[in-house]
Amino acid sequence: MKILVINAGSSSLKYQLFDMENETVLAKGLCERIGLDGRVKQSVPGRPDFEAERAMADHSDAIQAVTLLLTSPETGVIKSMDEISAVGHRVVHGGEMFNSSVLIDDSVIAAIEECVPLAPLHNPPNLVGIDACRQRLGDVPQVAVFDTAFHQTMPEKAFMYALPYEYYENFKIRRYGFHGTSHLYVSRKAAELLGRPIEKLKIITCHMGNGTSIAAVKNGKSVDTSMGFTPLEGVPMGTRSGSIDPAIIEFLSARCGMDIGEITTVMNRKSGVLGISGVSSDFRDLHAAADGGNRRAQLALDMFAYAIIKTIGGYAAAMGGCDALVFTAGIGENNARMRQWVAGDLGYMGLNLDSARNAVRGETFISTADSPGKIMVIPTDEELVIARDCAAIVGGNTR
Ligand code: AMP
């Protein structure tokens, strides 16, 4: 069974074609600058990467470009799109309506539309991607996989904000959490690598990338996570402030004459480690600057590590312990120094980092052999989760 996974952004569309017999990627690529000059890139294992300019007026044209890339004699890996059994779409926000992936029909599209106010930057392009596939790929079943779904198991005490209760009832203001497919994938993989049933494990997963979120996964279910109503809450990120005292907004507005929209933009795009350092949102640049004596770059790195350390401690307290701590995403997978700073002093909770193992790359244990709790690096694979869900929903066999 072949599954096409689509991740549609406002001017880009990423795709991966999976063969689910052995869960391999046949091809993956990116259409970018949609509506502008248009570029496509595709990589196929064992072949040189393909890159070209392709005018694409909209996402429908992008799907047409993907069809040609996947089926043409020069670049293709399949003869016809009829070989594809289902298309899986990453959808950022499913609100409270979806606690798992679903087959897309008109009512699902309407529900995703209803969630647009909760994710105004993400859900509209996701919908455009779905619509483009409906236009171009005929009757092939399409599945929506939500970033929020995995966190729908959080108990009320974790997902409610202490605002007047009617704000929840009337406006659905609550913690939703994001990166759900990633937290789900790495927590299950951790249980597999530990050789223990996930139903008996307390796992803390740290998805540390440009967007960073931490999750407490107890017995296979998300019981808390650091991102909230939007992906702005939680620890400081590349350009996002993470949690701040909400009273700062009114204060800033009065002092600087900015309106709330402008302040929110600052909190989303000009804050985090970029705002603190004034150097970059990229951790490689920050380390280079800090090593060269830039005090604010070091402060940004310290603040990032400190916020994660506090979150880990809080989640261990919430779950009554931690059997495994998992690092994933760009920083979690590649930045050994940050892992050392975050996990180097967690011996108090039975997590002992092995500094030599921490220097190794790829999927691996980085705790000492006799550490009661385990620390692991697990490269995330959100697309594989989407493909597996698709295969399960359209009736094929997954693992
Ligand atoms: P993501 O959003 O998951 O793609 O992660 C992006 C972040 O990962 C950026 O801040 C990068 O600086 C960081 N990153 C990627 N590779 C490395 C590396 N080798 N060392 C340090 N940080 C890295």
Residues whose N, C-alpha, C, O or C-beta is under 5 A from the ligand:
A	BS01	AMP	M208 G209 N210 G211 S281 D282 F283 R284 A329 G330 I331 N334 N335
